Amino acid sequence: MGRMRAGGDQDGFDALVLDGSYKQSLASVRCLGRAGLRVAVGESLASDPVPAYYSRYCARRLLLPSYVSQPDAFAAAVVDFVREFPTRVVMPAGDETIAAVAPVREELAGLGCTLALAPDDALRVANSKELTLKVAGELGLLSPRTMAIESAVDVPAVIADLGFPFVMKPTTSWTGQHWERLVPVDILSEPEAVRVAESFRAAGAGVLAQQFAPGRREGVTLFIGGGEVLASCGHVAYRNTPPLGGSSTVRESIQVPPDLYDASVRLAKAIGIEGPCEVEFRRDGDGQPLLMEINPRLAGTLEIAVQSGVNIPLMTWRWAAGLDVQPVAGHRAGVRTRWLAGDLAWLTQNWQRGAGRPDGVPAMKSLELFTTEFFRGDHYDFFDRHDLRPGLAELHRMTNWARRFLSKRRLSKTTRSEGAINDGN
């Protein structure tokens, strides 16, 4: 494929890929670059090395204002970049950046640039767990039994209905009031439920309590164009960080089970999603799939689709650029990918959580799973022998993370020791 720069401007770019620290952004940069496209990479949280900055396919680095503390400035900087360097498509990957740039969709369009996102109405529904579950219920799709928690007085009724353990979820993973995404938390006691609910509300999110589903996690990646499914890829997630409902760290591609495919397609079409999306499920004790959420974007599991033969990033770019997108008939099953830094985080989180937590694994078993994966995995997120520097940047980030983790542990031990001395006095 020849270069297709906006307006034919040799100083412009075919794509600006945002969230350069994310694994799915790097996968996108590589896919687009290998297709002969000229790609710029943007990021706003760059305290550690940004892996996609170091890719051989990154033609320009863009450091943006914080999407947390300065979302308007973040969006304005993206617009300014496109105005200075004509860019055909902007591709965000995270909920946070999507929230920041979606309001300037029309302004970008006026510059001849397309924001590679589903329509605003579809984003509004898909990014709200309450609205997503409402649509799923209208379609007759199964989901965990769910109750809203408005205040601490609702907690006893939730416990009486759901029992322990149950799962507490924020109604949205990103509110713009917190540096980190909000994630589900497993609940084993009433005080814990009250504390977690208060933390979600303090971050600006509503609170949902859900039945805990003990079965395996499965996901379906879809690409929808013109209301038709042009590609799909299934996967099973073996480990996550955080362990309950976080980002997958080890996953394997599977042929999409018919029950998951039907539910995923019906939900995505009912919401009105166009472009890429991922629908996540967890099976209950009887093996029935329960809907967890839908992500209307390039998801963190993107690498498994790419390695299995479904080039979602290039399909997304061509769709956003107004070009024909050819359907993909199938994908390879049995491809295993691993996010090494995330798997290390899973290992430490599993130890810290202690025994008896849902999805917990005994310490020695978790160490065995972590170690033996080195002999089982086919591909590692960030690492590619034809594009080595992003992998080195990721190793640097892992080293920095390990240092911070050990420093916090030492500080915690020192604090407990001083507390014990003071108590003794």
C-alpha positions in Angstrom: 0.0 0.0 0.0 1.3 3.4 -0.9 1.3 6.4 1.4 -2.1 8.1 1.8 -1.4 11.3 3.6 -4.1 13.9 4.2 -4.2 16.3 1.3 -1.0 14.7 -0.1 1.1 16.9 2.3 4.5 15.3 2.8 4.7 17.0 6.2 1.4 15.4 7.3 0.5 12.0 8.8 -1.8 9.2 7.9 -2.5 8.6 11.6 -2.0 10.1 15.0 -2.2 7.2 17.5 -2.8 8.4 21.1 -2.0 6.6 24.4 1.5 5.7 23.4 2.1 3.9 26.7 -0.7 1.4 26.0 0.0 -2.0 24.5 -2.8 -1.7 22.0 -1.4 1.6 20.8 1.9 0.1 20.1 0.2 -2.8 18.3 -1.6 -0.2 16.2 1.5 1.7 15.3 3.2 -1.4 14.1 0.3 -2.6 12.0 -0.1 0.8 10.4 3.6 1.3 9.9 4.0 -2.1 8.3 1.2 -1.2 5.9 3.3 1.8 4.7 1.5 4.5 6.6 3.2 7.4 8.3 2.3 7.5 12.0 2.7 10.0 14.8 2.3 8.9 18.4 0.9 11.0 21.2 1.0 10.6 25.0 0.4 12.8 28.1 1.6 10.6 30.9 5.3 10.2 30.1 7.1 9.9 33.4 8.4 6.5 32.3 9.6 5.6 28.8 6.7 5.5 26.3 7.1 2.2 24.3 5.4 3.4 21.1 7.7 6.4 21.0 10.6 4.0 20.3 9.0 2.0 17.6 10.7 2.1 14.2 7.3 3.0 12.8 6.9 6.1 14.9 7.6 9.1 12.6 7.0 11.8 15.3 6.5 12.0 19.1 3.9 14.3 20.6 3.8 15.1 24.3 0.3 16.3 25.2 -1.1 18.1 28.3 -2.6 15.8 31.0 -6.0 14.4 30.1 -6.7 14.2 33.8 -6.0 17.7 35.0 -6.2 19.5 31.6 -8.7 17.6 29.4 -9.6 20.7 27.4 -5.9 21.5 26.8 -5.3 17.9 25.8 -8.0 18.1 23.1 -6.9 21.5 21.9 -3.3 20.2 21.5 -4.6 17.3 19.4 -6.5 19.8 17.2 -3.4 22.1 17.0 -1.3 19.2 15.9 -3.7 18.2 13.1 -4.0 21.8 12.0 -0.2 22.1 11.7 0.4 18.6 10.4 -2.5 17.5 8.2 -3.5 14.1 9.6 -6.1 11.8 8.1 -7.1 9.8 11.2 -6.8 10.2 15.0 -6.9 6.9 16.9 -7.4 7.0 20.7 -7.2 3.8 22.7 -8.1 4.6 26.3 -11.4 5.6 27.9 -9.6 8.7 29.4 -8.4 10.1 26.1 -11.7 9.2 24.4 -13.5 11.3 27.0 -11.1 14.2 26.3 -11.1 14.2 22.4 -14.7 13.1 21.6 -16.0 16.7 22.1 -13.7 18.0 19.3 -14.8 15.4 16.8 -16.5 18.0 14.6 -13.6 20.4 14.9 -11.2 17.7 13.6 -13.6 16.9 10.8 -13.4 20.5 9.7 -9.7 20.0 9.3 -10.2 16.9 7.1 -9.4 14.5 10.0 -11.6 11.6 11.3 -11.7 10.5 14.9 -11.7 6.7 14.8 -14.5 6.2 17.3 -18.0 4.9 17.4 -20.8 7.5 17.2 -21.3 9.6 20.3 -24.7 8.0 21.2 -23.1 4.6 21.1 -20.2 5.7 23.2 -22.6 7.2 25.8 -24.4 3.8 26.2 -21.3 1.5 26.0 -19.3 3.6 28.5 -22.1 3.3 31.1 -22.5 -0.1 32.8 -26.1 0.8 33.8 -27.1 1.7 30.2 -25.3 -1.3 28.8 -27.1 -3.7 31.2 -30.4 -2.0 30.3 -29.9 -2.7 26.6 -28.8 -6.2 27.3 -31.9 -6.9 29.4 -34.1 -5.6 26.7 -32.4 -8.1 24.3 -32.9 -10.9 26.7 -29.1 -11.4 27.3 -27.9 -12.9 30.5 -25.9 -10.7 33.0 -25.1 -11.0 36.6 -27.8 -10.2 39.1 -27.2 -6.5 39.8 -28.3 -4.0 42.4 -27.6 -0.3 42.7 -26.1 1.1 45.9 -27.1 4.7 46.5 -25.8 4.9 50.1 -24.5 2.8 53.0 -28.1 2.0 54.1 -28.5 -0.1 50.9 -25.6 -2.4 51.8 -27.4 -4.8 54.2 -30.1 -5.5 51.6 -27.4 -6.2 48.9 -25.7 -8.6 51.3 -29.0 -10.4 52.0 -29.7 -10.8 48.3 -26.3 -11.5 46.8 -24.4 -13.0 49.8 -20.6 -13.2 49.9 -18.6 -12.9 47.9 -20.1 -10.3 45.5 -18.6 -7.8 43.2 -18.8 -4.0 43.5 -18.4 -2.1 40.3 -18.3 1.6 39.4 -21.0 2.7 36.8 -18.2 4.1 34.7 -14.5 3.3 34.7 -13.4 6.9 34.1 -14.8 10.0 35.6 -12.1 12.5 35.0 -11.6 13.0 38.8 -9.0 10.3 39.4 -5.6 9.5 38.0 -6.4 5.8 37.6 -9.3 3.9 36.0 -11.9 2.5 38.5 -12.0 -1.3 38.5 -14.3 -3.9 40.1 -13.6 -5.0 43.6 -14.6 -8.3 45.3 -16.4 -7.9 48.6 -16.2 -10.2 51.6 -17.6 -8.1 54.4 -20.0 -5.3 55.1 -17.4 -2.8 56.2 -15.4 -3.5 53.1 -18.6 -2.9 51.0 -19.2 0.5 52.7 -15.6 1.5 52.2 -15.4 0.6 48.5 -18.8 2.2 47.7 -17.6 5.4 49.4 -14.4 5.4 47.3 -16.3 5.0 44.0 -18.7 7.8 44.9 -15.8 10.0 46.0 -14.3 9.5 42.5 -17.5 10.6 40.9 -19.0 7.2 39.9 -22.2 5.5 40.8 -22.0 2.1 42.5 -23.3 -1.3 41.4 -23.3 -4.6 43.3 -23.2 -7.8 41.2 -23.4 -11.5 41.6 -20.0 -13.1 41.5 -19.6 -15.5 38.5 -16.9 -18.1 39.1 -16.4 -19.4 35.6 -13.8 -18.5 33.0 -13.4 -15.1 31.4 -14.1 -15.0 27.6 -14.1 -12.1 25.2 -15.1 -11.4 21.6 -13.4 -8.7 19.5 -15.6 -7.4 16.7 -15.1 -5.0 13.8 -18.4 -3.6 12.5 -18.7 -1.5 9.4 -22.0 -0.2 7.9 -23.9 -2.3 10.5 -22.2 -5.5 9.3 -19.7 -7.7 11.2 -16.5 -7.7 9.1 -14.3 -9.6 11.5 -14.3 -11.3 14.9 -11.9 -13.0 17.2 -12.5 -14.8 20.4 -10.2 -15.3 23.4 -10.1 -16.6 26.9 -8.3 -14.6 29.6 -6.4 -16.8 32.1 -5.1 -14.0 34.4 -5.9 -10.3 35.0 -4.5 -7.3 36.8 -6.1 -6.5 39.2 -7.0 -10.2 39.5 -10.8 -9.5 39.5 -11.9 -7.9 36.3 -8.8 -5.9 35.4 -6.7 -6.0 32.2 -5.9 -9.5 31.0 -2.2 -10.5 31.3 -2.3 -14.0 29.7 -4.8 -14.8 27.0 -5.4 -17.4 24.3 -7.3 -17.1 21.1 -10.4 -19.4 20.6 -13.0 -19.9 18.0 -15.9 -17.8 19.2 -18.5 -20.0 20.9 -21.9 -19.5 19.2 -23.6 -18.2 22.4 -21.0 -15.5 22.8 -21.0 -14.5 19.1 -24.8 -14.1 19.0 -24.9 -12.1 22.3 -21.9 -9.9 21.2 -23.3 -9.0 17.8 -26.8 -8.3 19.0 -25.5 -6.1 21.8 -23.1 -4.1 19.6 -25.6 -3.6 16.9 -28.3 -2.6 19.3 -26.0 0.0 20.9 -25.1 1.3 17.4 -21.3 0.6 17.6 -19.3 1.1 14.4 -15.6 0.2 14.2 -13.8 -1.9 16.7 -15.2 -3.1 20.0 -14.7 -5.9 22.6 -17.4 -7.6 24.5 -16.5 -9.4 27.7 -18.3 -12.3 29.4 -17.8 -14.5 32.4 -19.5 -17.9 32.8 -21.5 -18.8 35.9 -21.4 -22.0 37.8 -23.7 -23.7 35.1 -21.5 -22.5 32.2 -23.9 -19.8 31.0 -22.2 -16.7 29.7 -22.9 -13.5 31.7 -22.3 -10.1 30.1 -19.6 -8.1 31.9 -19.1 -5.1 29.7 -18.5 -3.8 26.2 -15.5 -1.6 25.2 -16.2 0.5 22.1 -12.5 1.1 21.3 -9.2 -0.6 20.5 -9.0 -2.8 23.6 -6.1 -4.1 25.6 -6.5 -7.5 24.1 -5.8 -6.2 20.6 -2.5 -8.1 20.3 -4.3 -11.4 20.5 -6.4 -10.5 17.5 -3.5 -9.2 15.5 -1.4 -12.3 16.2 -4.3 -14.5 15.3 -4.6 -13.0 11.9 -7.2 -10.2 12.3 -5.6 -6.8 11.6 -8.0 -4.7 13.6 -5.8 -1.5 13.6 -5.5 -1.4 9.8 -9.2 -2.1 9.4 -10.0 0.7 11.9 -7.8 3.1 10.0 -9.3 2.3 6.6 -12.8 2.5 8.0 -12.1 5.9 9.5 -10.3 7.1 6.3 -13.4 6.2 4.3 -11.8 3.4 2.4 -13.1 -0.1 1.7 -12.6 -2.6 4.5 -12.4 -6.2 3.4 -14.0 -8.8 5.7 -11.8 -11.3 7.5 -13.2 -14.8 7.2 -11.6 -16.3 10.3 -8.7 -16.4 12.7 -6.2 -18.8 14.2 -7.1 -20.4 17.5 -4.6 -21.5 20.1 -2.4 -18.4 19.9 -1.2 -17.4 23.4 0.0 -13.9 24.3 1.3 -12.4 27.5 1.7 -9.0 29.0 4.8 -9.6 31.2 4.6 -6.5 33.4 0.9 -7.1 34.0 1.5 -10.7 34.8 4.2 -9.7 37.3 1.7 -7.2 38.8 -0.9 -10.1 39.0 1.7 -12.2 40.9 2.3 -9.5 43.5 -1.3 -8.5 43.8 -2.3 -12.2 44.3 0.2 -12.5 47.2 -0.9 -9.2 48.7 -4.6 -10.1 48.6 -4.1 -13.2 50.7 -6.0 -16.4 50.8 -9.8 -16.7 50.5 -10.4 -13.9 48.0 -12.3 -14.7 44.8 -10.0 -15.6 41.9 -7.2 -15.9 44.4 -4.4 -18.5 43.8 -2.2 -20.0 46.5 1.2 -18.3 46.7 3.3 -21.3 45.4 0.7 -22.1 42.7 0.7 -18.5 41.5 4.6 -18.6 41.3 4.4 -21.8 39.3 1.9 -20.4 36.9 4.0 -17.2 36.4 7.2 -19.2 35.9 5.9 -21.9 33.6 4.3 -19.3 31.3 7.8 -18.5 30.0 7.7 -22.0 28.3 4.2 -21.7 27.0 3.6 -18.3 25.6 3.8 -17.6 21.9 4.0 -13.8 21.9 4.7 -11.0 24.4 2.9 -7.7 24.3 5.5 -4.9 23.5 8.2 -7.3 22.3 8.9 -7.9 18.7 12.2 -9.0 17.2 11.7 -6.8 14.2 11.0 -3.7 16.4 13.2 -4.2 19.5 13.3 -0.7 21.1 9.7 -0.7 22.5 10.4 -3.9 24.3 13.5 -2.4 25.9 11.4 0.6 26.9 8.9 -1.7 28.5 11.7 -3.5 30.4 12.8 0.0 31.7 9.2 0.7 32.8 9.1 -2.7 34.6 12.3 -1.9 36.4 10.9 1.5 37.5 7.7 -0.2 38.7 9.7 -2.8 40.7 11.7 -0.1 42.3 8.6 1.9 43.4 6.9 -1.3 44.6 9.9 -2.3 46.8 10.3 1.3 48.0 6.6 1.3 49.2 7.1 -2.1 50.9 10.2 -0.8 52.8 8.3 2.3 53.8 5.3 0.3 54.9 7.6 -2.0 57.0 9.3 1.0 58.5 6.0 2.6 59.4 4.7 -0.6 61.1 8.0 -0.9 63.0 7.9 2.6 64.3 4.2 2.2 65.2 5.1 -0.9 67.2 7.8 1.0 69.0 5.5 3.9 69.8 2.8 1.5 71.0 5.4 -0.1 73.3 6.1 3.3 74.8 
